[in-house]
């Protein structure tokens, strides 16, 4: 069960990523939300599951130590490198946001997210999983599953829990809005404004922190 505990902080880092959250808010605040919201959620969830599963399967190619007493050196080195890359990304993103001022500039394509039809929305949900930060986090989770899941059932459970946590910040507002749109309207506006001011900085800080955790995990394996 150690694998499950170790993938949870990585999944939290995915969950608070500002880009999928902001995309969700743009879709939910648009007149097109009834057509695009659920397909986007499906694409996002399926993408998370497929990417982390692929990373876990790819990690199986890493040879195991000849003795159980020997450290998982290859996995440890990869974790240290991935963690270090995430720390650098977090620091660079934080400094860039501080220079840009109090309001985060969102990518131009986000403004058109609310106009997407069902299939493009699902495709966007899938594509958001192959951003550099998302891939690094998925690789880290895959390495953890490879190293710490002692059975296939534990590995599958760890991947499912990772997917549920990572997708929660997109799933909850979509489900809540579709169930009670009038009640959610002011909350969506407030969340949108808060994310514009703080979302990218929060994501940068958490990415850097999780990168440090992954580095420590790698060092502990040596």
C-alpha positions in Angstrom: 0.0 0.0 0.0 3.0 2.2 0.1 2.6 3.0 -3.6 -0.8 4.5 -2.9 0.5 6.9 -0.2 3.3 8.0 -2.4 1.2 8.8 -5.5 -1.3 10.9 -3.6 0.9 14.1 -3.3 1.8 13.8 -7.0 -1.9 13.5 -7.8 -2.6 16.6 -5.7 -0.1 18.5 -7.8 -1.9 17.5 -11.0 -5.3 18.4 -9.4 -4.3 22.0 -8.6 -2.8 22.7 -12.0 -4.2 26.1 -13.1 -4.6 25.3 -16.8 -7.2 22.5 -16.6 -9.0 24.3 -13.8 -9.2 27.6 -15.8 -10.3 25.6 -18.9 -13.1 24.1 -16.8 -14.2 27.5 -15.6 -14.2 29.0 -19.1 -16.4 26.1 -20.3 -18.8 26.3 -17.4 -19.2 30.0 -17.7 -20.0 29.8 -21.4 -23.5 29.2 -23.0 -22.0 26.0 -24.5 -21.4 24.2 -21.2 -24.1 21.7 -21.6 -22.4 20.4 -24.7 -18.7 20.7 -23.8 -18.4 20.2 -20.0 -19.0 16.4 -19.8 -16.9 15.5 -22.9 -14.1 17.7 -21.5 -14.3 15.9 -18.2 -14.3 12.5 -19.9 -11.3 13.4 -22.0 -9.4 14.7 -18.9 -10.1 11.6 -16.8 -9.4 9.2 -19.6 -6.2 11.1 -20.4 -4.9 11.0 -16.8 -5.6 7.3 -16.5 -4.0 6.4 -19.9 -0.9 8.6 -19.4 -0.1 7.4 -15.9 -0.8 3.8 -16.9 1.5 4.1 -19.9 4.2 5.5 -17.7 3.8 2.7 -15.2 4.0 0.1 -17.9 7.1 1.8 -19.4 8.7 1.8 -16.0 8.5 -2.0 -16.0 11.3 -2.0 -18.5 13.7 -0.7 -15.8 15.6 -3.8 -14.6 15.1 -4.8 -11.0 18.1 -5.2 -8.6 19.4 -8.8 -8.5 18.9 -8.8 -4.7 16.1 -7.3 -2.7 18.7 -5.7 -0.5 20.1 -3.7 -3.3 18.7 -0.2 -3.9 16.6 0.7 -6.9 19.3 2.9 -8.3 17.9 3.5 -11.7 14.5 4.5 -10.3 16.1 6.7 -7.7 18.2 8.6 -10.2 15.2 9.1 -12.5 13.1 10.4 -9.5 15.9 12.8 -8.5 16.1 14.1 -12.1 12.3 14.5 -12.5 12.0 16.1 -9.1 14.8 18.5 -9.9 13.2 19.4 -13.2 9.9 20.1 -11.4 11.7 22.3 -8.9 13.2 24.3 -11.7 9.9 24.6 -13.5 8.2 25.8 -10.3 10.9 28.4 -9.6 10.9 29.7 -13.2 7.1 29.9 -13.3 6.9 31.6 -9.9 9.4 34.3 -11.0 7.7 34.8 -14.3 4.3 35.3 -12.5 5.9 37.8 -10.1 7.3 39.8 -13.0 3.9 39.8 -14.8 2.0 41.5 -12.0 -1.0 40.6 -9.9 -3.1 39.1 -12.6 -2.1 36.0 -14.6 -2.2 36.2 -18.3 -4.1 33.2 -19.6 -3.2 31.5 -22.9 -5.2 33.0 -25.8 -6.8 29.6 -26.7 -8.5 29.5 -23.3 -11.0 32.2 -24.3 -12.3 30.0 -27.1 -12.6 26.9 -24.9 -16.2 27.6 -24.2 -17.1 27.5 -27.9 -15.9 23.9 -28.4 -18.2 21.1 -29.4 -18.3 17.7 -27.7 -15.5 16.0 -29.6 -13.1 19.0 -29.6 -13.8 19.4 -25.9 -13.0 15.7 -25.2 -9.8 16.1 -27.3 -8.7 19.1 -25.4 -9.2 17.2 -22.2 -6.9 14.5 -23.5 -4.3 16.9 -24.8 -3.9 18.7 -21.6 -2.4 15.6 -20.1 0.7 15.8 -22.4 1.9 19.2 -21.1 5.5 19.0 -19.8 4.5 19.4 -16.1 1.7 16.8 -16.4 4.0 14.4 -18.2 6.7 14.8 -15.5 4.2 14.2 -12.7 2.8 11.1 -14.5 6.3 9.7 -15.0 7.0 10.2 -11.3 3.8 8.5 -10.4 4.6 5.6 -12.8 8.0 5.1 -11.3 6.4 5.0 -7.8 3.9 2.4 -9.0 6.7 0.4 -10.5 8.9 0.5 -7.4 6.4 0.4 -4.5 3.4 -1.6 -5.7 4.0 -5.2 -4.7 1.1 -6.7 -6.6 -0.9 -6.0 -9.8 -4.0 -5.2 -7.7 -2.1 -2.6 -5.7 -0.7 -1.0 -8.8 -4.1 -0.7 -10.4 -5.6 0.7 -7.2 -2.8 3.2 -7.0 -3.4 4.3 -10.6 -7.2 4.6 -10.0 -6.7 6.7 -6.8 -4.2 8.9 -8.6 -6.7 9.4 -11.4 -9.6 10.2 -9.0 -7.6 12.8 -7.0 -6.0 14.4 -10.1 -9.3 14.8 -11.8 -11.3 16.0 -8.7 -10.8 19.7 -9.3 -12.3 19.4 -12.8 -14.9 16.8 -11.9 -16.4 18.5 -8.9 -17.3 21.9 -10.4 -18.6 20.3 -13.6 -20.9 17.9 -11.7 -22.0 20.6 -9.3 -22.7 23.1 -12.1 -24.7 20.7 -14.2 -26.7 19.7 -11.1 -27.4 23.3 -9.9 -26.3 25.9 -12.5 -28.0 28.9 -10.8 -26.4 28.2 -7.5 -23.0 27.7 -8.9 -22.9 30.8 -11.2 -21.5 33.3 -8.5 -19.1 30.7 -7.2 -17.7 30.1 -10.7 -17.2 33.8 -11.2 -15.5 34.1 -7.8 -13.3 31.1 -8.5 -12.4 32.5 -12.0 -11.3 35.8 -10.5 -9.3 34.1 -7.7 -7.5 31.8 -10.2 -6.6 34.7 -12.4 -4.9 36.4 -9.4 -3.4 33.4 -7.6 -3.8 30.2 -9.6 -0.5 30.2 -11.5 1.5 31.1 -8.4 -0.1 28.5 -6.3 0.5 25.9 -9.0 4.2 27.0 -9.2 4.7 26.7 -5.5 3.1 23.2 -5.3 5.0 22.0 -8.3 8.2 23.0 -6.7 7.3 21.5 -3.4 6.2 18.2 -5.0 9.5 18.2 -7.0 11.3 18.4 -3.7 9.3 15.5 -2.3 10.1 13.4 -5.4 13.8 14.3 -5.0 13.7 13.1 -1.4 11.9 9.9 -2.4 14.7 9.3 -4.9 17.5 9.9 -2.4 15.8 7.6 0.1 16.0 4.7 -2.4 19.7 4.9 -2.7 
